[in-house]
Amino acid sequence: MTNPLIIKLGGVLLDSEEALARLFDALVTYRESYQRPLLIVHGGGCL
């Protein structure tokens, strides 16, 4: 089994719709090229 790519999100990124849209566009491109699982976690700060 392949280890997942773990992405920790928080801070300014979660406050910016544009930044989130760019991140998820990049993740879609990544998933089209690689079969490695993705795991997205919250950084633990305020929600």
C-alpha angles and dihedrals in degrees: 000000000000118000112247123248103244117210119189114204128195148113121037093357092066091049094054120076090191093053092048091049091052092047093051092045088054091047091053089052090047092051090051090056103036134040094210114126119245126221117190118194134181115247093234101248128116117320 
